Amino acid sequence: MTKSHDLVWSNCMEIFKDNLQPATYKTWFEPIKALKLSSNVLTIQVPSPFFYEFLEDKYIDLLKKALYKEIGEGAKLEYQVIVDQGEDEMSSSASVKLPGHNRSEHSGSNGHSNTNTIKNPFILPGIRTVELDPQLNPNNSFENFIEGDCNKVACSAGLAIASKPGNTPFNPLFVYGESGLGKTHLAHAIGLKVRELHPNKSVLYVSANQFQTQYTESVRNNTQNDFINFYKLIDLLIIDDIHELSGKTGTQNTFFHIFNHLHQSGKQLILTSDKPPFQLQGVEQRLLSRFKWGLSTELETPDYLTRKAILSHKIYKEGLTIKSEVVDYLAENITANVRELEGALISLIAQSTFVTKKEVDMEMAQDIVSKLIKTSNRTISIEKIQKVVCEYFELSMDVLHSKSRKREIVQARQIAMYLAKNYTKNSLQNIGSQIGKRDHATVLHACKTVNNLMDTDKAFKSSLKELELKLKF
């Protein structure tokens, strides 16, 4: 006696139920409806193209085994996928004998082929992930990313993500910091490492501005579904400068749905911004709350040792020889960000190669630095603050960093922390780390103590004003 489609699917569902977690079964199998059984082809209806994609990705082996048991050799499965409410259905035939299927070959319910159902906004037509350009810069690798105290947390999280994308607590990874500190480089490095370790996963880097442009184009051409569907197929989605979506309500709404789908499907998201989530203006609260689901980590201004390591790496990579005192001078005087630091080195190399035709020396470095950074506008660094404080109180840097509880040393250390908090953009944690490896609570206490002394001790206040003038010199 021939089995009905309802009976076949009911028996299959019992198999799924026995082999899956209850939440998985309820989410991915209960919404499926069996429509018909013709010969050895079972037709089922799934709620969206992403159900089809997810089932084919995660549960094809289980589907095969269940159908073989119920229908026998040569069993086939046909999907009818509801694209959107109120729109036509599309069906996609897929033989369960095959381990996977070409996702661009959807056919309409009338049987005619429709290979461009979902359009790739980067490469048209088709959505085959093997054709997708990840938009990654091969030079922005982990090998070229210098780790320091300023970026250690973000770097470690990035390596963990690269090892198990979508399967770490760092989803999404939200990296923020001032311009030129390496956010884009780190995002590319994670993407490149994922492609190296997981060549079958699709990776895509896109700036928020480019994402916005594509969305606007999809609205103009009435292809929003194609736009959304494309992005929901990405395994690792990197969106740079997410703050640029501020005030873009339509784009934010679309990204919200993309974000939800990717996150729920175990896909990885990496976002970069110039501000932490709680400081973003013009971004919907429901998006901000999701940005906080994973790890938000700051890239801080690199300290002297990190700046020196960055220069040394760049010099080695370019096959150059530059005296150590020149490298030290650049690292000490160019403190704003990595981009400015590397720009100074490039200018120095160009000056040496094309203008003076002589080896890089200190005089040349001083000339380049003076042109790049006006003394009156020079960024005040934690290193400079410590140097000025040590000179003023006639202390060595080692003594300032020591665990000594002598009154004059403690006070000098507290003043350095106070000035660092007021004249740099570093976090309390970074300030404490650079000034004697203290914690943020120590920095807070130091700032409070200095403020109290300024209110009660005129001599102390006068000394502090003198120090501030020396900093600005």
C-alpha positions as CSV (number, residue, x, y, z in Angstrom):
1,M,0.0,0.0,0.0
2,T,1.4,3.4,-1.0
3,K,2.1,5.8,1.8
4,S,0.6,9.2,1.9
5,H,2.8,12.3,2.0
6,D,1.4,13.1,5.5
7,L,2.3,9.6,6.8
8,V,5.8,9.7,5.3
9,W,6.5,13.1,6.8
10,S,5.0,12.2,10.1
11,N,7.3,9.2,10.3
12,C,10.3,11.4,9.3
13,M,9.4,13.9,12.0
14,E,9.5,11.2,14.6
15,I,13.1,10.4,13.4
16,F,14.0,14.1,13.6
17,K,12.5,14.4,17.1
18,D,14.6,11.5,18.3
19,N,17.8,12.9,16.9
20,L,17.5,16.6,17.7
21,Q,17.4,18.9,20.7
22,P,13.8,20.0,21.5
23,A,14.5,23.6,20.7
24,T,16.1,22.8,17.4
25,Y,13.3,20.5,16.4
26,K,10.7,23.1,17.3
27,T,12.5,25.9,15.4
28,W,13.6,24.2,12.2
29,F,11.2,21.3,11.7
30,E,7.8,22.0,13.2
31,P,7.1,24.9,10.7
32,I,7.6,22.5,7.8
33,K,4.5,21.2,6.0
34,A,4.3,18.2,3.7
35,L,2.5,19.0,0.5
36,K,2.6,15.9,-1.8
37,L,4.3,12.7,-2.6
38,S,4.7,11.8,-6.3
39,S,6.6,8.6,-7.1
40,N,9.7,8.9,-4.9
41,V,9.6,12.8,-4.7
42,L,8.3,14.3,-1.4
43,T,7.4,18.0,-1.6
44,I,7.6,20.1,1.5
45,Q,6.9,23.7,2.2
46,V,9.3,25.9,4.3
47,P,8.7,29.4,5.5
48,S,11.6,31.2,3.8
49,P,14.6,30.8,1.5
50,F,16.8,30.8,4.6
51,F,15.0,27.7,6.0
52,Y,15.9,26.0,2.8
53,E,19.5,27.2,3.1
54,F,19.8,26.2,6.7
55,L,18.3,22.8,6.3
56,E,20.6,22.1,3.4
57,D,23.6,23.3,5.3
58,K,23.0,21.7,8.7
59,Y,20.6,18.8,8.4
60,I,21.0,17.3,4.9
61,D,22.4,14.0,6.2
62,L,19.5,13.6,8.7
63,L,17.0,14.4,5.9
64,K,18.6,11.8,3.6
65,K,18.5,9.1,6.2
66,A,14.9,9.7,7.1
67,L,13.7,9.8,3.5
68,Y,15.6,6.6,2.6
69,K,14.0,4.8,5.5
70,E,10.4,5.9,4.5
71,I,10.6,6.0,0.7
72,G,13.6,3.8,-0.1
73,E,16.4,4.1,-2.7
74,G,16.2,7.1,-5.0
75,A,14.1,9.2,-2.6
76,K,14.1,12.9,-3.5
77,L,13.0,16.0,-1.7
78,E,11.5,19.1,-3.3
79,Y,11.1,22.4,-1.5
80,Q,8.4,25.0,-1.9
81,V,9.8,28.2,-0.4
82,I,7.7,31.2,0.5
83,V,9.7,34.2,-0.5
84,D,7.6,36.7,1.4
85,Q,4.0,37.1,2.5
86,G,1.8,37.9,-0.4
87,E,4.4,37.0,-3.0
88,D,4.5,34.0,-5.3
89,E,6.1,30.8,-4.1
90,M,9.2,29.3,-5.6
91,S,10.2,25.7,-5.5
92,S,13.6,24.2,-5.5
93,S,14.2,20.5,-6.4
94,A,17.1,18.9,-4.5
95,S,18.0,15.2,-4.6
96,V,18.8,13.9,-1.1
97,K,21.4,11.6,-2.8
98,L,23.6,14.7,-3.1
99,P,25.5,16.1,-0.2
100,G,24.9,19.7,-1.2
101,H,23.3,21.7,-4.0
102,N,23.9,24.8,-6.1
103,R,22.1,27.4,-4.2
104,S,21.6,29.6,-7.3
105,E,19.4,27.1,-9.1
106,H,16.0,27.8,-7.8
107,S,13.1,27.0,-10.1
108,G,9.7,28.7,-10.2
109,S,6.5,26.9,-9.2
110,N,5.6,26.8,-12.9
111,G,8.7,24.7,-13.5
112,H,10.7,27.3,-15.4
113,S,14.3,27.9,-14.3
114,N,15.0,31.2,-12.5
115,T,18.7,31.4,-11.8
116,N,18.7,35.0,-10.6
117,T,16.1,34.8,-7.9
118,I,18.6,36.2,-5.3
119,K,21.0,38.8,-6.7
120,N,24.5,39.4,-5.4
121,P,25.0,43.2,-5.0
122,F,28.7,42.6,-5.5
123,I,28.7,40.2,-8.4
124,L,25.6,39.8,-10.6
125,P,24.0,37.5,-11.4
126,G,24.0,34.5,-9.0
127,I,24.7,34.0,-5.3
128,R,27.2,31.2,-5.4
129,T,29.5,31.9,-2.5
130,V,32.5,30.6,-4.3
131,E,32.2,33.6,-6.6
132,L,32.0,36.1,-3.8
133,D,34.9,38.4,-3.4
134,P,35.4,38.9,0.4
135,Q,36.6,42.4,-0.2
136,L,39.6,41.8,2.1
137,N,43.1,43.4,1.9
138,P,45.7,40.6,2.1
139,N,48.2,43.0,3.6
140,N,45.9,43.5,6.6
141,S,46.8,40.2,8.2
142,F,47.5,39.1,11.8
143,E,51.1,38.8,10.8
144,N,51.2,42.5,10.1
145,F,49.2,43.5,13.1
146,I,51.3,44.4,16.1
147,E,49.8,43.4,19.4
148,G,50.2,45.6,22.5
149,D,48.4,46.5,25.7
150,C,46.3,48.9,23.6
151,N,44.7,46.1,21.6
152,K,45.4,42.8,23.4
153,V,41.8,42.0,24.2
154,A,40.5,42.7,20.7
155,C,43.4,40.8,19.1
156,S,42.8,37.7,21.4
157,A,39.1,37.8,20.7
158,G,39.7,38.1,17.0
159,L,42.0,35.0,17.0
160,A,39.4,33.0,19.0
161,I,36.7,34.0,16.4
162,A,38.9,33.0,13.5
163,S,39.3,29.6,15.1
164,K,35.5,29.1,15.7
165,P,33.5,31.7,13.9
166,G,30.0,32.0,15.4
167,N,30.9,29.6,18.2
168,T,32.5,31.9,20.7
169,P,30.9,34.3,23.3
170,F,32.3,37.2,21.1
171,N,29.3,37.4,18.7
172,P,29.0,40.1,17.7
173,L,32.5,41.5,18.1
174,F,32.2,45.3,18.4
175,V,35.5,47.0,18.0
176,Y,35.7,50.8,18.6
177,G,38.3,53.5,18.9
178,E,39.6,56.7,17.3
179,S,40.5,56.8,13.6
180,G,43.9,55.3,12.7
181,L,44.2,52.8,15.6
182,G,43.8,49.6,13.5
183,K,40.1,48.7,13.6
184,T,39.9,48.1,9.9
185,H,43.2,46.2,9.9
186,L,42.0,43.9,12.7
187,A,38.7,43.3,11.0
188,H,40.4,42.3,7.8
189,A,42.9,40.1,9.7
190,I,40.0,38.1,11.3
191,G,38.4,37.7,7.9
192,L,41.6,36.5,6.3
193,K,42.3,34.0,9.1
194,V,38.7,32.6,8.8
195,R,39.2,32.1,5.1
196,E,42.5,30.3,5.8
197,L,41.2,28.0,8.5
198,H,37.6,27.6,7.1
199,P,37.9,27.8,3.3
200,N,34.2,26.6,2.9
201,K,32.8,29.6,4.9
202,S,31.7,32.7,3.1
203,V,33.3,35.9,4.4
204,L,32.4,39.5,3.4
205,Y,33.9,42.9,4.4
206,V,31.7,45.9,3.6
207,S,31.8,49.5,4.8
208,A,28.6,50.9,6.3
209,N,28.6,53.5,3.6
210,Q,28.7,50.8,0.9
211,F,26.0,48.8,2.7
212,Q,23.8,52.0,2.7
213,T,24.4,52.6,-1.0
214,Q,23.5,49.0,-1.9
215,Y,20.3,49.3,0.2
216,T,19.3,52.5,-1.4
217,E,19.9,50.9,-4.8
218,S,17.7,47.9,-3.9
219,V,14.9,50.2,-2.8
220,R,15.1,52.2,-6.1
221,N,15.1,48.9,-8.1
222,N,12.5,47.2,-5.9
223,T,15.0,44.4,-5.1
224,Q,15.1,44.6,-1.3
225,N,14.4,40.9,-0.9
226,D,17.4,40.1,-3.1
227,F,19.5,42.4,-1.0
228,I,18.4,40.9,2.3
229,N,18.6,37.4,1.1
230,F,22.1,37.8,-0.1
231,Y,23.4,39.1,3.2
232,K,21.7,36.4,5.1
233,L,23.8,33.8,3.4
234,I,27.1,35.2,4.7
235,D,29.0,33.1,7.3
236,L,31.2,36.0,8.6
237,L,29.9,39.5,7.9
238,I,32.2,42.4,8.7
239,I,30.7,45.9,8.6
240,D,33.2,48.7,9.1
241,D,32.2,52.1,10.6
242,I,28.8,51.1,11.6
243,H,28.3,54.5,13.2
244,E,27.7,55.8,9.6
245,L,24.3,54.2,9.6
246,S,23.2,56.9,12.2
247,G,19.9,58.4,11.2
248,K,19.4,55.9,8.3
249,T,16.2,54.4,9.6
250,G,15.4,52.2,6.6
251,T,18.9,50.8,6.4
252,Q,19.0,50.1,10.2
253,N,15.6,48.3,10.0
254,T,16.9,46.1,7.2
255,F,20.2,45.4,9.0
256,F,18.3,44.6,12.2
257,H,16.6,41.6,10.4
258,I,19.9,40.6,8.8
259,F,21.6,40.7,12.1
260,N,19.0,38.6,13.8
261,H,19.0,35.9,11.1
262,L,22.8,35.6,11.1
263,H,23.1,35.6,14.9
264,Q,20.3,33.0,15.3
265,S,21.9,30.9,12.6
266,G,25.3,30.7,14.3
267,K,26.9,33.1,11.8
268,Q,29.6,35.6,13.0
269,L,29.3,39.4,12.9
270,I,32.1,41.9,13.4
271,L,31.3,45.6,13.6
272,T,33.7,48.6,14.0
273,S,32.9,52.1,15.1
274,D,34.5,55.3,16.3
275,K,32.5,55.1,19.5
276,P,31.2,52.4,21.9
277,P,27.6,51.4,21.5
278,F,26.2,53.5,24.4
279,Q,27.6,56.7,22.7
280,L,26.2,56.1,19.3
281,Q,23.6,58.7,18.4
282,G,20.8,58.2,15.8
283,V,20.9,54.4,16.1
284,E,17.8,52.4,17.1
285,Q,17.8,51.1,20.6
286,R,17.0,47.5,19.5
287,L,20.2,47.5,17.4
288,L,22.3,49.0,20.2
289,S,21.1,46.3,22.5
290,R,22.2,43.6,20.0
291,F,25.6,45.3,19.6
292,K,26.1,44.6,23.3
293,W,25.3,40.9,23.1
294,G,28.8,39.8,22.4
295,L,32.1,41.7,23.2
296,S,32.6,45.4,22.9
297,T,36.3,46.2,23.1
298,E,38.3,49.4,22.6
299,L,41.4,49.9,20.5
300,E,43.4,52.5,22.5
301,T,46.2,54.8,21.5
302,P,49.4,52.6,21.3
303,D,52.0,53.1,24.0
304,Y,55.6,53.9,23.3
305,L,56.7,50.2,23.1
306,T,53.9,49.3,20.8
307,R,54.7,52.3,18.5
308,K,58.3,51.3,18.4
309,A,57.3,47.7,17.5
310,I,55.1,48.9,14.8
311,L,57.9,51.0,13.2
312,S,60.4,48.2,13.6
313,H,58.1,45.7,11.9
314,K,57.4,48.2,9.0
315,I,61.1,48.9,8.6
316,Y,61.9,45.1,8.5
317,K,59.1,44.4,6.1
318,E,60.4,47.0,3.7
319,G,64.0,45.8,4.0
320,L,65.3,49.1,5.3
321,T,68.0,50.0,7.7
322,I,67.3,52.9,10.0
323,K,69.2,53.8,13.2
324,S,67.6,52.8,16.5
325,E,67.8,56.4,17.8
326,V,65.7,57.6,14.8
327,V,63.1,54.9,15.5
328,D,63.1,55.9,19.1
329,Y,62.6,59.6,18.2
330,L,59.7,58.8,15.9
331,A,58.0,56.5,18.4
332,E,58.4,59.1,21.2
333,N,57.1,62.1,19.2
334,I,54.4,60.7,17.0
335,T,51.7,59.5,19.5
336,A,48.3,60.2,18.0
337,N,47.7,57.0,16.0
338,V,49.2,54.2,13.9
339,R,48.3,55.8,10.6
340,E,50.2,59.0,11.5
341,L,53.1,57.0,12.7
342,E,53.4,55.0,9.5
343,G,52.8,58.1,7.4
344,A,55.8,59.8,9.1
345,L,58.0,56.8,8.3
346,I,56.9,56.7,4.6
347,S,57.6,60.5,4.4
348,L,61.0,59.9,5.9
349,I,61.8,57.1,3.4
350,A,60.6,59.2,0.5
351,Q,62.7,62.2,1.6
352,S,65.8,59.9,1.9
353,T,65.2,58.2,-1.5
354,F,64.1,61.0,-3.8
355,V,65.3,64.2,-2.2
356,T,68.4,64.1,-0.1
357,K,69.7,60.8,-1.6
358,K,71.4,60.0,1.7
359,E,70.8,57.7,4.7
360,V,68.1,58.6,7.1
361,D,69.5,60.4,10.1
362,M,68.2,62.3,13.2
363,E,68.2,65.7,11.5
364,M,66.0,64.4,8.7
365,A,63.6,62.8,11.2
366,Q,63.3,66.0,13.2
367,D,62.6,67.9,10.1
368,I,59.8,65.5,9.0
369,V,58.3,65.4,12.5
370,S,58.3,69.2,12.7
371,K,56.4,69.4,9.4
372,L,53.9,66.7,10.3
373,I,53.1,67.9,13.8
374,K,52.9,71.5,14.8
375,T,54.4,71.9,18.3
376,S,51.5,74.0,19.5
377,N,49.0,71.3,18.4
378,R,51.1,68.3,19.4
379,T,49.1,65.5,21.0
380,I,50.0,65.1,24.7
381,S,50.8,61.5,25.4
382,I,51.0,59.5,28.7
383,E,54.8,59.1,28.0
384,K,55.3,62.9,27.7
385,I,53.2,63.5,30.9
386,Q,55.4,61.0,32.9
387,K,58.5,62.5,31.5
388,V,57.5,66.1,32.5
389,V,56.4,65.0,36.0
390,C,59.6,63.1,36.6
391,E,61.7,66.1,35.5
392,Y,59.7,68.4,37.7
393,F,60.0,66.2,40.8
394,E,63.5,65.0,39.9
395,L,62.5,61.4,39.9
396,S,63.4,58.5,37.5
397,M,60.7,56.7,35.6
398,D,61.5,53.5,37.5
399,V,60.9,55.3,40.8
400,L,57.6,56.7,39.5
401,H,56.5,53.2,38.5
402,S,57.7,51.6,41.7
403,K,55.6,50.3,44.6
404,S,57.1,53.0,46.9
405,R,54.6,54.6,49.3
406,K,56.8,57.6,50.0
407,R,54.6,60.7,50.1
408,E,56.4,62.6,47.3
409,I,56.5,59.6,45.0
410,V,52.9,58.7,45.5
411,Q,51.9,62.3,44.9
412,A,53.9,62.5,41.7
413,R,52.3,59.3,40.5
414,Q,48.8,60.6,41.3
415,I,49.5,63.9,39.4
416,A,50.7,61.9,36.4
417,M,47.4,59.9,36.4
418,Y,45.4,63.1,36.9
419,L,47.1,64.8,33.9
420,A,46.8,61.7,31.8
421,K,43.0,61.6,32.4
422,N,42.6,65.2,31.6
423,Y,44.9,65.6,28.6
424,T,44.6,62.3,26.8
425,K,41.8,60.2,25.5
426,N,43.1,57.0,27.1
427,S,40.8,54.9,29.3
428,L,41.4,54.7,33.1
429,Q,42.6,51.1,32.6
430,N,45.2,52.1,30.0
431,I,46.4,55.0,32.1
432,G,46.9,52.8,35.1
433,S,48.6,50.1,33.0
434,Q,51.1,52.6,31.7
435,I,51.8,54.4,35.0
436,G,53.1,51.6,37.3
437,K,50.7,48.9,36.1
438,R,47.9,50.1,38.4
439,D,44.2,49.4,37.9
440,H,41.5,51.8,37.0
441,A,40.3,52.2,40.6
442,T,43.8,53.5,41.6
443,V,43.5,56.1,38.8
444,L,40.1,57.2,40.0
445,H,41.4,57.6,43.5
446,A,44.4,59.5,42.3
447,C,42.2,62.0,40.3
448,K,39.9,62.5,43.4
449,T,42.9,63.1,45.6
450,V,44.4,65.7,43.2
451,N,41.1,67.5,42.9
452,N,40.8,67.7,46.7
453,L,44.3,69.0,47.1
454,M,43.7,71.7,44.4
455,D,40.8,72.9,46.5
456,T,42.7,73.0,49.8
457,D,46.4,73.6,49.0
458,K,47.3,76.7,47.1
459,A,51.0,75.7,46.7
460,F,49.9,72.3,45.3
461,K,47.6,74.1,42.9
462,S,50.3,76.4,41.8
463,S,52.7,73.5,41.1
464,L,50.0,71.7,39.1
465,K,49.4,74.8,36.9
466,E,53.2,75.0,36.3
467,L,53.2,71.4,35.2
468,E,50.3,71.9,32.8
469,L,52.2,74.8,31.2
470,K,55.2,72.6,30.7
471,L,53.0,70.0,29.0
472,K,51.7,72.5,26.5
473,F,55.2,73.9,25.7
